[in-house]
Amino acid sequence: MNLLPKSSKEFGSVDYWEKFFQQRGKKAFEWYGTYLELCGVLHKYIKPREKRW
C-alpha cells in the first residue's frame, strides 16, 4: 500500500488526505523511515541534555 503522494500538490488536497487516512486506518505511518533506519543520524545531531529542569 503506497500512501505517499504522487506530487507535492496533493498535500493541499482534501481528497488526498481523506484517501490517505482511509487506507492507513489505525496503523502507524512513518514519513521518513523507522527509528532503526534513522537512529544513526538522529544520535549524531540530537544530544541528550546534561541538566534536566
ModelCIF file with pLDDT and N, C-alpha, C, O atoms, coordinates in Angstrom:
data_MODEL
#
_entry.id   MODEL 
#
_entity.id                         1 
_entity.type                       polymer 
_entity.pdbx_number_of_molecules   1 
#
_entity_poly.entity_id                      1 
_entity_poly.type                           'polypeptide(L)' 
_entity_poly.nstd_linkage                   no 
_entity_poly.nstd_monomer                   no 
_entity_poly.pdbx_seq_one_letter_code       MNLLPKSSKEFGSVDYWEKFFQQRGKKAFEWYGTYLELCGVLHKYIKPREKRW 
_entity_poly.pdbx_seq_one_letter_code_can   MNLLPKSSKEFGSVDYWEKFFQQRGKKAFEWYGTYLELCGVLHKYIKPREKRW 
_entity_poly.pdbx_strand_id                 A 
#
loop_
_entity_poly_seq.entity_id 
_entity_poly_seq.num 
_entity_poly_seq.mon_id 
_entity_poly_seq.hetero 
1 1  MET n 
1 2  ASN n 
1 3  LEU n 
1 4  LEU n 
1 5  PRO n 
1 6  LYS n 
1 7  SER n 
1 8  SER n 
1 9  LYS n 
1 10 GLU n 
1 11 PHE n 
1 12 GLY n 
1 13 SER n 
1 14 VAL n 
1 15 ASP n 
1 16 TYR n 
1 17 TRP n 
1 18 GLU n 
1 19 LYS n 
1 20 PHE n 
1 21 PHE n 
1 22 GLN n 
1 23 GLN n 
1 24 ARG n 
1 25 GLY n 
1 26 LYS n 
1 27 LYS n 
1 28 ALA n 
1 29 PHE n 
1 30 GLU n 
1 31 TRP n 
1 32 TYR n 
1 33 GLY n 
1 34 THR n 
1 35 TYR n 
1 36 LEU n 
1 37 GLU n 
1 38 LEU n 
1 39 CYS n 
1 40 GLY n 
1 41 VAL n 
1 42 LEU n 
1 43 HIS n 
1 44 LYS n 
1 45 TYR n 
1 46 ILE n 
1 47 LYS n 
1 48 PRO n 
1 49 ARG n 
1 50 GLU n 
1 51 LYS n 
1 52 ARG n 
1 53 TRP n 
#
_struct_asym.id          A 
_struct_asym.entity_id   1 
#
loop_
_ma_qa_metric.id 
_ma_qa_metric.mode 
_ma_qa_metric.name 
_ma_qa_metric.software_group_id 
_ma_qa_metric.type 
1 global pLDDT . pLDDT 
2 local  pLDDT . pLDDT 
#
_ma_qa_metric_global.metric_id      1 
_ma_qa_metric_global.metric_value   80.81 
_ma_qa_metric_global.model_id       1 
_ma_qa_metric_global.ordinal_id     1 
#
loop_
_ma_qa_metric_local.label_asym_id 
_ma_qa_metric_local.label_comp_id 
_ma_qa_metric_local.label_seq_id 
_ma_qa_metric_local.metric_id 
_ma_qa_metric_local.metric_value 
_ma_qa_metric_local.model_id 
_ma_qa_metric_local.ordinal_id 
A MET 1  2 51.00 1 1  
A ASN 2  2 69.00 1 2  
A LEU 3  2 74.00 1 3  
A LEU 4  2 77.00 1 4  
A PRO 5  2 82.00 1 5  
A LYS 6  2 84.00 1 6  
A SER 7  2 87.00 1 7  
A SER 8  2 86.00 1 8  
A LYS 9  2 89.00 1 9  
A GLU 10 2 88.00 1 10 
A PHE 11 2 84.00 1 11 
A GLY 12 2 90.00 1 12 
A SER 13 2 91.00 1 13 
A VAL 14 2 93.00 1 14 
A ASP 15 2 92.00 1 15 
A TYR 16 2 90.00 1 16 
A TRP 17 2 89.00 1 17 
A GLU 18 2 91.00 1 18 
A LYS 19 2 89.00 1 19 
A PHE 20 2 86.00 1 20 
A PHE 21 2 86.00 1 21 
A GLN 22 2 89.00 1 22 
A GLN 23 2 86.00 1 23 
A ARG 24 2 83.00 1 24 
A GLY 25 2 82.00 1 25 
A LYS 26 2 82.00 1 26 
A LYS 27 2 77.00 1 27 
A ALA 28 2 76.00 1 28 
A PHE 29 2 72.00 1 29 
A GLU 30 2 69.00 1 30 
A TRP 31 2 71.00 1 31 
A TYR 32 2 72.00 1 32 
A GLY 33 2 78.00 1 33 
A THR 34 2 80.00 1 34 
A TYR 35 2 84.00 1 35 
A LEU 36 2 87.00 1 36 
A GLU 37 2 86.00 1 37 
A LEU 38 2 85.00 1 38 
A CYS 39 2 87.00 1 39 
A GLY 40 2 88.00 1 40 
A VAL 41 2 85.00 1 41 
A LEU 42 2 84.00 1 42 
A HIS 43 2 85.00 1 43 
A LYS 44 2 87.00 1 44 
A TYR 45 2 86.00 1 45 
A ILE 46 2 85.00 1 46 
A LYS 47 2 79.00 1 47 
A PRO 48 2 76.00 1 48 
A ARG 49 2 73.00 1 49 
A GLU 50 2 62.00 1 50 
A LYS 51 2 64.00 1 51 
A ARG 52 2 57.00 1 52 
A TRP 53 2 58.00 1 53 
#
loop_
_atom_site.group_PDB 
_atom_site.id 
_atom_site.type_symbol 
_atom_site.label_atom_id 
_atom_site.label_alt_id 
_atom_site.label_comp_id 
_atom_site.label_asym_id 
_atom_site.label_entity_id 
_atom_site.label_seq_id 
_atom_site.pdbx_PDB_ins_code 
_atom_site.Cartn_x 
_atom_site.Cartn_y 
_atom_site.Cartn_z 
_atom_site.occupancy 
_atom_site.B_iso_or_equiv 
_atom_site.pdbx_formal_charge 
_atom_site.auth_seq_id 
_atom_site.auth_comp_id 
_atom_site.auth_asym_id 
_atom_site.auth_atom_id 
_atom_site.pdbx_PDB_model_num 
ATOM 1   N N  . MET A 1 1  ? 0.858  -1.178 0.000  1.00 51.00 ? 1  MET A N  1 
ATOM 2   C CA . MET A 1 1  ? 0.000  0.000  0.000  1.00 51.00 ? 1  MET A CA 1 
ATOM 3   C C  . MET A 1 1  ? 0.900  1.236  0.000  1.00 51.00 ? 1  MET A C  1 
ATOM 4   O O  . MET A 1 1  ? 1.655  1.454  0.947  1.00 51.00 ? 1  MET A O  1 
ATOM 5   N N  . ASN A 1 2  ? 0.822  2.030  -1.042 1.00 69.00 ? 2  ASN A N  1 
ATOM 6   C CA . ASN A 1 2  ? 1.623  3.245  -1.151 1.00 69.00 ? 2  ASN A CA 1 
ATOM 7   C C  . ASN A 1 2  ? 0.775  4.446  -0.758 1.00 69.00 ? 2  ASN A C  1 
ATOM 8   O O  . ASN A 1 2  ? -0.206 4.774  -1.426 1.00 69.00 ? 2  ASN A O  1 
ATOM 9   N N  . LEU A 1 3  ? 1.161  5.094  0.330  1.00 74.00 ? 3  LEU A N  1 
ATOM 10  C CA . LEU A 1 3  ? 0.387  6.233  0.821  1.00 74.00 ? 3  LEU A CA 1 
ATOM 11  C C  . LEU A 1 3  ? 1.011  7.568  0.459  1.00 74.00 ? 3  LEU A C  1 
ATOM 12  O O  . LEU A 1 3  ? 0.405  8.614  0.688  1.00 74.00 ? 3  LEU A O  1 
ATOM 13  N N  . LEU A 1 4  ? 2.210  7.551  -0.102 1.00 77.00 ? 4  LEU A N  1 
ATOM 14  C CA . LEU A 1 4  ? 2.871  8.805  -0.434 1.00 77.00 ? 4  LEU A CA 1 
ATOM 15  C C  . LEU A 1 4  ? 2.205  9.470  -1.630 1.00 77.00 ? 4  LEU A C  1 
ATOM 16  O O  . LEU A 1 4  ? 1.712  8.783  -2.525 1.00 77.00 ? 4  LEU A O  1 
ATOM 17  N N  . PRO A 1 5  ? 2.186  10.787 -1.654 1.00 82.00 ? 5  PRO A N  1 
ATOM 18  C CA . PRO A 1 5  ? 1.548  11.496 -2.770 1.00 82.00 ? 5  PRO A CA 1 
ATOM 19  C C  . PRO A 1 5  ? 2.366  11.369 -4.050 1.00 82.00 ? 5  PRO A C  1 
ATOM 20  O O  . PRO A 1 5  ? 3.578  11.161 -4.006 1.00 82.00 ? 5  PRO A O  1 
ATOM 21  N N  . LYS A 1 6  ? 1.697  11.494 -5.177 1.00 84.00 ? 6  LYS A N  1 
ATOM 22  C CA . LYS A 1 6  ? 2.375  11.455 -6.472 1.00 84.00 ? 6  LYS A CA 1 
ATOM 23  C C  . LYS A 1 6  ? 3.077  12.774 -6.755 1.00 84.00 ? 6  LYS A C  1 
ATOM 24  O O  . LYS A 1 6  ? 4.076  12.811 -7.472 1.00 84.00 ? 6  LYS A O  1 
ATOM 25  N N  . SER A 1 7  ? 2.553  13.856 -6.190 1.00 87.00 ? 7  SER A N  1 
ATOM 26  C CA . SER A 1 7  ? 3.171  15.173 -6.363 1.00 87.00 ? 7  SER A CA 1 
ATOM 27  C C  . SER A 1 7  ? 2.966  15.986 -5.089 1.00 87.00 ? 7  SER A C  1 
ATOM 28  O O  . SER A 1 7  ? 2.130  15.646 -4.251 1.00 87.00 ? 7  SER A O  1 
ATOM 29  N N  . SER A 1 8  ? 3.731  17.055 -4.952 1.00 86.00 ? 8  SER A N  1 
ATOM 30  C CA . SER A 1 8  ? 3.611  17.894 -3.756 1.00 86.00 ? 8  SER A CA 1 
ATOM 31  C C  . SER A 1 8  ? 2.265  18.614 -3.700 1.00 86.00 ? 8  SER A C  1 
ATOM 32  O O  . SER A 1 8  ? 1.825  19.010 -2.621 1.00 86.00 ? 8  SER A O  1 
ATOM 33  N N  . LYS A 1 9  ? 1.618  18.786 -4.827 1.00 89.00 ? 9  LYS A N  1 
ATOM 34  C CA . LYS A 1 9  ? 0.298  19.449 -4.865 1.00 89.00 ? 9  LYS A CA 1 
ATOM 35  C C  . LYS A 1 9  ? -0.749 18.663 -4.087 1.00 89.00 ? 9  LYS A C  1 
ATOM 36  O O  . LYS A 1 9  ? -1.699 19.239 -3.556 1.00 89.00 ? 9  LYS A O  1 
ATOM 37  N N  . GLU A 1 10 ? -0.574 17.354 -4.023 1.00 88.00 ? 10 GLU A N  1 
ATOM 38  C CA . GLU A 1 10 ? -1.551 16.518 -3.323 1.00 88.00 ? 10 GLU A CA 1 
ATOM 39  C C  . GLU A 1 10 ? -1.621 16.806 -1.829 1.00 88.00 ? 10 GLU A C  1 
ATOM 40  O O  . GLU A 1 10 ? -2.648 16.553 -1.198 1.00 88.00 ? 10 GLU A O  1 
ATOM 41  N N  . PHE A 1 11 ? -0.539 17.334 -1.256 1.00 84.00 ? 11 PHE A N  1 
ATOM 42  C CA . PHE A 1 11 ? -0.560 17.660 0.166  1.00 84.00 ? 11 PHE A CA 1 
ATOM 43  C C  . PHE A 1 11 ? -1.640 18.689 0.488  1.00 84.00 ? 11 PHE A C  1 
ATOM 44  O O  . PHE A 1 11 ? -2.121 18.736 1.620  1.00 84.00 ? 11 PHE A O  1 
ATOM 45  N N  . GLY A 1 12 ? -2.023 19.503 -0.470 1.00 90.00 ? 12 GLY A N  1 
ATOM 46  C CA . GLY A 1 12 ? -3.061 20.512 -0.262 1.00 90.00 ? 12 GLY A CA 1 
ATOM 47  C C  . GLY A 1 12 ? -4.445 20.039 -0.649 1.00 90.00 ? 12 GLY A C  1 
ATOM 48  O O  . GLY A 1 12 ? -5.392 20.826 -0.628 1.00 90.00 ? 12 GLY A O  1 
ATOM 49  N N  . SER A 1 13 ? -4.583 18.789 -0.997 1.00 91.00 ? 13 SER A N  1 
ATOM 50  C CA . SER A 1 13 ? -5.855 18.253 -1.475 1.00 91.00 ? 13 SER A CA 1 
ATOM 51  C C  . SER A 1 13 ? -6.620 17.524 -0.378 1.00 91.00 ? 13 SER A C  1 
ATOM 52  O O  . SER A 1 13 ? -6.088 16.609 0.251  1.00 91.00 ? 13 SER A O  1 
ATOM 53  N N  . VAL A 1 14 ? -7.851 17.922 -0.148 1.00 93.00 ? 14 VAL A N  1 
ATOM 54  C CA . VAL A 1 14 ? -8.702 17.244 0.832  1.00 93.00 ? 14 VAL A CA 1 
ATOM 55  C C  . VAL A 1 14 ? -8.907 15.792 0.419  1.00 93.00 ? 14 VAL A C  1 
ATOM 56  O O  . VAL A 1 14 ? -8.883 14.895 1.262  1.00 93.00 ? 14 VAL A O  1 
ATOM 57  N N  . ASP A 1 15 ? -9.107 15.561 -0.866 1.00 92.00 ? 15 ASP A N  1 
ATOM 58  C CA . ASP A 1 15 ? -9.322 14.192 -1.352 1.00 92.00 ? 15 ASP A CA 1 
ATOM 59  C C  . ASP A 1 15 ? -8.126 13.287 -1.042 1.00 92.00 ? 15 ASP A C  1 
ATOM 60  O O  . ASP A 1 15 ? -8.296 12.131 -0.655 1.00 92.00 ? 15 ASP A O  1 
ATOM 61  N N  . TYR A 1 16 ? -6.928 13.822 -1.215 1.00 90.00 ? 16 TYR A N  1 
ATOM 62  C CA . TYR A 1 16 ? -5.729 13.033 -0.908 1.00 90.00 ? 16 TYR A CA 1 
ATOM 63  C C  . TYR A 1 16 ? -5.732 12.606 0.554  1.00 90.00 ? 16 TYR A C  1 
ATOM 64  O O  . TYR A 1 16 ? -5.503 11.436 0.861  1.00 90.00 ? 16 TYR A O  1 
ATOM 65  N N  . TRP A 1 17 ? -5.993 13.560 1.467  1.00 89.00 ? 17 TRP A N  1 
ATOM 66  C CA . TRP A 1 17 ? -5.936 13.248 2.892  1.00 89.00 ? 17 TRP A CA 1 
ATOM 67  C C  . TRP A 1 17 ? -7.067 12.318 3.318  1.00 89.00 ? 17 TRP A C  1 
ATOM 68  O O  . TRP A 1 17 ? -6.872 11.466 4.185  1.00 89.00 ? 17 TRP A O  1 
ATOM 69  N N  . GLU A 1 18 ? -8.229 12.470 2.728  1.00 91.00 ? 18 GLU A N  1 
ATOM 70  C CA . GLU A 1 18 ? -9.326 11.532 3.027  1.00 91.00 ? 18 GLU A CA 1 
ATOM 71  C C  . GLU A 1 18 ? -8.920 10.111 2.649  1.00 91.00 ? 18 GLU A C  1 
ATOM 72  O O  . GLU A 1 18 ? -9.115 9.175  3.425  1.00 91.00 ? 18 GLU A O  1 
ATOM 73  N N  . LYS A 1 19 ? -8.362 9.958  1.470  1.00 89.00 ? 19 LYS A N  1 
ATOM 74  C CA . LYS A 1 19 ? -7.933 8.641  0.996  1.00 89.00 ? 19 LYS A CA 1 
ATOM 75  C C  . LYS A 1 19 ? -6.767 8.120  1.845  1.00 89.00 ? 19 LYS A C  1 
ATOM 76  O O  . LYS A 1 19 ? -6.721 6.938  2.184  1.00 89.00 ? 19 LYS A O  1 
ATOM 77  N N  . PHE A 1 20 ? -5.833 9.005  2.184  1.00 86.00 ? 20 PHE A N  1 
ATOM 78  C CA . PHE A 1 20 ? -4.677 8.625  2.996  1.00 86.00 ? 20 PHE A CA 1 
ATOM 79  C C  . PHE A 1 20 ? -5.120 7.994  4.318  1.00 86.00 ? 20 PHE A C  1 
ATOM 80  O O  . PHE A 1 20 ? -4.685 6.894  4.659  1.00 86.00 ? 20 PHE A O  1 
ATOM 81  N N  . PHE A 1 21 ? -5.988 8.693  5.064  1.00 86.00 ? 21 PHE A N  1 
ATOM 82  C CA . PHE A 1 21 ? -6.401 8.196  6.373  1.00 86.00 ? 21 PHE A CA 1 
ATOM 83  C C  . PHE A 1 21 ? -7.337 6.997  6.260  1.00 86.00 ? 21 PHE A C  1 
ATOM 84  O O  . PHE A 1 21 ? -7.372 6.148  7.151  1.00 86.00 ? 21 PHE A O  1 
ATOM 85  N N  . GLN A 1 22 ? -8.083 6.928  5.182  1.00 89.00 ? 22 GLN A N  1 
ATOM 86  C CA . GLN A 1 22 ? -8.947 5.768  4.964  1.00 89.00 ? 22 GLN A CA 1 
ATOM 87  C C  . GLN A 1 22 ? -8.093 4.515  4.741  1.00 89.00 ? 22 GLN A C  1 
ATOM 88  O O  . GLN A 1 22 ? -8.374 3.463  5.316  1.00 89.00 ? 22 GLN A O  1 
ATOM 89  N N  . GLN A 1 23 ? -7.057 4.624  3.912  1.00 86.00 ? 23 GLN A N  1 
ATOM 90  C CA . GLN A 1 23 ? -6.189 3.476  3.626  1.00 86.00 ? 23 GLN A CA 1 
ATOM 91  C C  . GLN A 1 23 ? -5.306 3.119  4.814  1.00 86.00 ? 23 GLN A C  1 
ATOM 92  O O  . GLN A 1 23 ? -5.091 1.942  5.104  1.00 86.00 ? 23 GLN A O  1 
ATOM 93  N N  . ARG A 1 24 ? -4.800 4.129  5.496  1.00 83.00 ? 24 ARG A N  1 
ATOM 94  C CA . ARG A 1 24 ? -3.896 3.897  6.615  1.00 83.00 ? 24 ARG A CA 1 
ATOM 95  C C  . ARG A 1 24 ? -4.599 3.269  7.794  1.00 83.00 ? 24 ARG A C  1 
ATOM 96  O O  . ARG A 1 24 ? -4.021 2.434  8.490  1.00 83.00 ? 24 ARG A O  1 
ATOM 97  N N  . GLY A 1 25 ? -5.818 3.651  8.025  1.00 82.00 ? 25 GLY A N  1 
ATOM 98  C CA . GLY A 1 25 ? -6.538 3.130  9.179  1.00 82.00 ? 25 GLY A CA 1 
ATOM 99  C C  . GLY A 1 25 ? -5.870 3.564  10.465 1.00 82.00 ? 25 GLY A C  1 
ATOM 100 O O  . GLY A 1 25 ? -5.491 4.727  10.608 1.00 82.00 ? 25 GLY A O  1 
ATOM 101 N N  . LYS A 1 26 ? -5.722 2.637  11.406 1.00 82.00 ? 26 LYS A N  1 
ATOM 102 C CA . LYS A 1 26 ? -5.114 2.966  12.698 1.00 82.00 ? 26 LYS A CA 1 
ATOM 103 C C  . LYS A 1 26 ? -3.638 2.586  12.756 1.00 82.00 ? 26 LYS A C  1 
ATOM 104 O O  . LYS A 1 26 ? -3.007 2.690  13.809 1.00 82.00 ? 26 LYS A O  1 
ATOM 105 N N  . LYS A 1 27 ? -3.086 2.144  11.621 1.00 77.00 ? 27 LYS A N  1 
ATOM 106 C CA . LYS A 1 27 ? -1.678 1.763  11.591 1.00 77.00 ? 27 LYS A CA 1 
ATOM 107 C C  . LYS A 1 27 ? -0.789 2.995  11.657 1.00 77.00 ? 27 LYS A C  1 
ATOM 108 O O  . LYS A 1 27 ? -1.140 4.051  11.129 1.00 77.00 ? 27 LYS A O  1 
ATOM 109 N N  . ALA A 1 28 ? 0.361  2.859  12.306 1.00 76.00 ? 28 ALA A N  1 
ATOM 110 C CA . ALA A 1 28 ? 1.333  3.954  12.353 1.00 76.00 ? 28 ALA A CA 1 
ATOM 111 C C  . ALA A 1 28 ? 1.922  4.151  10.957 1.00 76.00 ? 28 ALA A C  1 
ATOM 112 O O  . ALA A 1 28 ? 2.031  3.200  10.182 1.00 76.00 ? 28 ALA A O  1 
ATOM 113 N N  . PHE A 1 29 ? 2.291  5.362  10.651 1.00 72.00 ? 29 PHE A N  1 
ATOM 114 C CA . PHE A 1 29 ? 2.883  5.655  9.353  1.00 72.00 ? 29 PHE A CA 1 
ATOM 115 C C  . PHE A 1 29 ? 4.097  6.545  9.557  1.00 72.00 ? 29 PHE A C  1 
ATOM 116 O O  . PHE A 1 29 ? 3.978  7.624  10.137 1.00 72.00 ? 29 PHE A O  1 
ATOM 117 N N  . GLU A 1 30 ? 5.239  6.122  9.100  1.00 69.00 ? 30 GLU A N  1 
ATOM 118 C CA . GLU A 1 30 ? 6.466  6.900  9.202  1.00 69.00 ? 30 GLU A CA 1 
ATOM 119 C C  . GLU A 1 30 ? 6.773  7.511  7.840  1.00 69.00 ? 30 GLU A C  1 
ATOM 120 O O  . GLU A 1 30 ? 6.966  6.795  6.857  1.00 69.00 ? 30 GLU A O  1 
ATOM 121 N N  . TRP A 1 31 ? 6.816  8.812  7.791  1.00 71.00 ? 31 TRP A N  1 
ATOM 122 C CA . TRP A 1 31 ? 7.077  9.507  6.528  1.00 71.00 ? 31 TRP A CA 1 
ATOM 123 C C  . TRP A 1 31 ? 8.497  9.303  6.039  1.00 71.00 ? 31 TRP A C  1 
ATOM 124 O O  . TRP A 1 31 ? 8.719  9.086  4.848  1.00 71.00 ? 31 TRP A O  1 
ATOM 125 N N  . TYR A 1 32 ? 9.454  9.370  6.941  1.00 72.00 ? 32 TYR A N  1 
ATOM 126 C CA . TYR A 1 32 ? 10.850 9.396  6.533  1.00 72.00 ? 32 TYR A CA 1 
ATOM 127 C C  . TYR A 1 32 ? 11.574 8.081  6.758  1.00 72.00 ? 32 TYR A C  1 
ATOM 128 O O  . TYR A 1 32 ? 12.589 7.826  6.109  1.00 72.00 ? 32 TYR A O  1 
ATOM 129 N N  . GLY A 1 33 ? 11.102 7.265  7.629  1.00 78.00 ? 33 GLY A N  1 
ATOM 130 C CA . GLY A 1 33 ? 11.739 5.985  7.907  1.00 78.00 ? 33 GLY A CA 1 
ATOM 131 C C  . GLY A 1 33 ? 11.503 5.579  9.350  1.00 78.00 ? 33 GLY A C  1 
ATOM 132 O O  . GLY A 1 33 ? 10.970 6.348  10.150 1.00 78.00 ? 33 GLY A O  1 
ATOM 133 N N  . THR A 1 34 ? 11.905 4.376  9.665  1.00 80.00 ? 34 THR A N  1 
ATOM 134 C CA . THR A 1 34 ? 11.743 3.881  11.026 1.00 80.00 ? 34 THR A CA 1 
ATOM 135 C C  . THR A 1 34 ? 12.879 4.396  11.907 1.00 80.00 ? 34 THR A C  1 
ATOM 136 O O  . THR A 1 34 ? 13.887 4.899  11.412 1.00 80.00 ? 34 THR A O  1 
ATOM 137 N N  . TYR A 1 35 ? 12.701 4.263  13.192 1.00 84.00 ? 35 TYR A N  1 
ATOM 138 C CA . TYR A 1 35 ? 13.743 4.689  14.122 1.00 84.00 ? 35 TYR A CA 1 
ATOM 139 C C  . TYR A 1 35 ? 15.053 3.970  13.829 1.00 84.00 ? 35 TYR A C  1 
ATOM 140 O O  . TYR A 1 35 ? 16.113 4.595  13.820 1.00 84.00 ? 35 TYR A O  1 
ATOM 141 N N  . LEU A 1 36 ? 14.992 2.674  13.592 1.00 87.00 ? 36 LEU A N  1 
ATOM 142 C CA . LEU A 1 36 ? 16.215 1.919  13.323 1.00 87.00 ? 36 LEU A CA 1 
ATOM 143 C C  . LEU A 1 36 ? 16.930 2.420  12.076 1.00 87.00 ? 36 LEU A C  1 
ATOM 144 O O  . LEU A 1 36 ? 18.160 2.408  12.021 1.00 87.00 ? 36 LEU A O  1 
ATOM 145 N N  . GLU A 1 37 ? 16.180 2.857  11.083 1.00 86.00 ? 37 GLU A N  1 
ATOM 146 C CA . GLU A 1 37 ? 16.795 3.394  9.863  1.00 86.00 ? 37 GLU A CA 1 
ATOM 147 C C  . GLU A 1 37 ? 17.420 4.767  10.095 1.00 86.00 ? 37 GLU A C  1 
ATOM 148 O O  . GLU A 1 37 ? 18.390 5.129  9.430  1.00 86.00 ? 37 GLU A O  1 
ATOM 149 N N  . LEU A 1 38 ? 16.873 5.524  11.028 1.00 85.00 ? 38 LEU A N  1 
ATOM 150 C CA . LEU A 1 38 ? 17.299 6.909  11.220 1.00 85.00 ? 38 LEU A CA 1 
ATOM 151 C C  . LEU A 1 38 ? 18.125 7.163  12.476 1.00 85.00 ? 38 LEU A C  1 
ATOM 152 O O  . LEU A 1 38 ? 18.651 8.263  12.643 1.00 85.00 ? 38 LEU A O  1 
ATOM 153 N N  . CYS A 1 39 ? 18.252 6.183  13.359 1.00 87.00 ? 39 CYS A N  1 
ATOM 154 C CA . CYS A 1 39 ? 18.876 6.440  14.658 1.00 87.00 ? 39 CYS A CA 1 
ATOM 155 C C  . CYS A 1 39 ? 20.309 6.939  14.540 1.00 87.00 ? 39 CYS A C  1 
ATOM 156 O O  . CYS A 1 39 ? 20.729 7.752  15.363 1.00 87.00 ? 39 CYS A O  1 
ATOM 157 N N  . GLY A 1 40 ? 21.068 6.495  13.563 1.00 88.00 ? 40 GLY A N  1 
ATOM 158 C CA . GLY A 1 40 ? 22.435 6.980  13.395 1.00 88.00 ? 40 GLY A CA 1 
ATOM 159 C C  . GLY A 1 40 ? 22.488 8.478  13.165 1.00 88.00 ? 40 GLY A C  1 
ATOM 160 O O  . GLY A 1 40 ? 23.312 9.174  13.758 1.00 88.00 ? 40 GLY A O  1 
ATOM 161 N N  . VAL A 1 41 ? 21.617 8.971  12.313 1.00 85.00 ? 41 VAL A N  1 
ATOM 162 C CA . VAL A 1 41 ? 21.556 10.406 12.025 1.00 85.00 ? 41 VAL A CA 1 
ATOM 163 C C  . VAL A 1 41 ? 21.003 11.158 13.227 1.00 85.00 ? 41 VAL A C  1 
ATOM 164 O O  . VAL A 1 41 ? 21.533 12.207 13.596 1.00 85.00 ? 41 VAL A O  1 
ATOM 165 N N  . LEU A 1 42 ? 19.952 10.641 13.840 1.00 84.00 ? 42 LEU A N  1 
ATOM 166 C CA . LEU A 1 42 ? 19.351 11.306 14.987 1.00 84.00 ? 42 LEU A CA 1 
ATOM 167 C C  . LEU A 1 42 ? 20.359 11.463 16.125 1.00 84.00 ? 42 LEU A C  1 
ATOM 168 O O  . LEU A 1 42 ? 20.459 12.538 16.716 1.00 84.00 ? 42 LEU A O  1 
ATOM 169 N N  . HIS A 1 43 ? 21.091 10.423 16.431 1.00 85.00 ? 43 HIS A N  1 
ATOM 170 C CA . HIS A 1 43 ? 22.045 10.466 17.532 1.00 85.00 ? 43 HIS A CA 1 
ATOM 171 C C  . HIS A 1 43 ? 23.246 11.351 17.208 1.00 85.00 ? 43 HIS A C  1 
ATOM 172 O O  . HIS A 1 43 ? 23.898 11.871 18.113 1.00 85.00 ? 43 HIS A O  1 
ATOM 173 N N  . LYS A 1 44 ? 23.533 11.518 15.940 1.00 87.00 ? 44 LYS A N  1 
ATOM 174 C CA . LYS A 1 44 ? 24.633 12.387 15.534 1.00 87.00 ? 44 LYS A CA 1 
ATOM 175 C C  . LYS A 1 44 ? 24.317 13.848 15.832 1.00 87.00 ? 44 LYS A C  1 
ATOM 176 O O  . LYS A 1 44 ? 25.198 14.599 16.249 1.00 87.00 ? 44 LYS A O  1 
ATOM 177 N N  . TYR A 1 45 ? 23.065 14.256 15.623 1.00 86.00 ? 45 TYR A N  1 
ATOM 178 C CA . TYR A 1 45 ? 22.695 15.662 15.739 1.00 86.00 ? 45 TYR A CA 1 
ATOM 179 C C  . TYR A 1 45 ? 21.895 16.023 16.990 1.00 86.00 ? 45 TYR A C  1 
ATOM 180 O O  . TYR A 1 45 ? 21.843 17.193 17.372 1.00 86.00 ? 45 TYR A O  1 
ATOM 181 N N  . ILE A 1 46 ? 21.284 15.050 17.620 1.00 85.00 ? 46 ILE A N  1 
ATOM 182 C CA . ILE A 1 46 ? 20.471 15.320 18.807 1.00 85.00 ? 46 ILE A CA 1 
ATOM 183 C C  . ILE A 1 46 ? 21.153 14.685 20.002 1.00 85.00 ? 46 ILE A C  1 
ATOM 184 O O  . ILE A 1 46 ? 21.212 13.462 20.131 1.00 85.00 ? 46 ILE A O  1 
ATOM 185 N N  . LYS A 1 47 ? 21.663 15.535 20.870 1.00 79.00 ? 47 LYS A N  1 
ATOM 186 C CA . LYS A 1 47 ? 22.393 15.065 22.042 1.00 79.00 ? 47 LYS A CA 1 
ATOM 187 C C  . LYS A 1 47 ? 21.526 15.192 23.288 1.00 79.00 ? 47 LYS A C  1 
ATOM 188 O O  . LYS A 1 47 ? 20.749 16.139 23.405 1.00 79.00 ? 47 LYS A O  1 
ATOM 189 N N  . PRO A 1 48 ? 21.651 14.248 24.221 1.00 76.00 ? 48 PRO A N  1 
ATOM 190 C CA . PRO A 1 48 ? 20.887 14.380 25.474 1.00 76.00 ? 48 PRO A CA 1 
ATOM 191 C C  . PRO A 1 48 ? 21.403 15.577 26.277 1.00 76.00 ? 48 PRO A C  1 
ATOM 192 O O  . PRO A 1 48 ? 22.584 15.918 26.207 1.00 76.00 ? 48 PRO A O  1 
ATOM 193 N N  . ARG A 1 49 ? 20.532 16.193 27.020 1.00 73.00 ? 49 ARG A N  1 
ATOM 194 C CA . ARG A 1 49 ? 20.918 17.316 27.870 1.00 73.00 ? 49 ARG A CA 1 
ATOM 195 C C  . ARG A 1 49 ? 21.591 16.796 29.125 1.00 73.00 ? 49 ARG A C  1 
ATOM 196 O O  . ARG A 1 49 ? 21.239 15.740 29.650 1.00 73.00 ? 49 ARG A O  1 
ATOM 197 N N  . GLU A 1 50 ? 22.568 17.560 29.595 1.00 62.00 ? 50 GLU A N  1 
ATOM 198 C CA . GLU A 1 50 ? 23.237 17.174 30.831 1.00 62.00 ? 50 GLU A CA 1 
ATOM 199 C C  . GLU A 1 50 ? 22.386 17.510 32.042 1.00 62.00 ? 50 GLU A C  1 
ATOM 200 O O  . GLU A 1 50 ? 22.384 16.775 33.029 1.00 62.00 ? 50 GLU A O  1 
ATOM 201 N N  . LYS A 1 51 ? 21.663 18.621 31.968 1.00 64.00 ? 51 LYS A N  1 
ATOM 202 C CA . LYS A 1 51 ? 20.821 19.048 33.082 1.00 64.00 ? 51 LYS A CA 1 
ATOM 203 C C  . LYS A 1 51 ? 19.359 18.904 32.692 1.00 64.00 ? 51 LYS A C  1 
ATOM 204 O O  . LYS A 1 51 ? 18.964 19.206 31.566 1.00 64.00 ? 51 LYS A O  1 
ATOM 205 N N  . ARG A 1 52 ? 18.592 18.451 33.618 1.00 57.00 ? 52 ARG A N  1 
ATOM 206 C CA . ARG A 1 52 ? 17.126 18.399 33.414 1.00 57.00 ? 52 ARG A CA 1 
ATOM 207 C C  . ARG A 1 52 ? 16.500 19.368 34.380 1.00 57.00 ? 52 ARG A C  1 
ATOM 208 O O  . ARG A 1 52 ? 16.973 19.499 35.509 1.00 57.00 ? 52 ARG A O  1 
ATOM 209 N N  . TRP A 1 53 ? 15.467 20.041 33.981 1.00 58.00 ? 53 TRP A N  1 
ATOM 210 C CA . TRP A 1 53 ? 14.841 21.037 34.853 1.00 58.00 ? 53 TRP A CA 1 
ATOM 211 C C  . TRP A 1 53 ? 14.030 20.381 35.900 1.00 58.00 ? 53 TRP A C  1 
ATOM 212 O O  . TRP A 1 53 ? 13.426 21.062 36.730 1.00 58.00 ? 53 TRP A O  1 
#
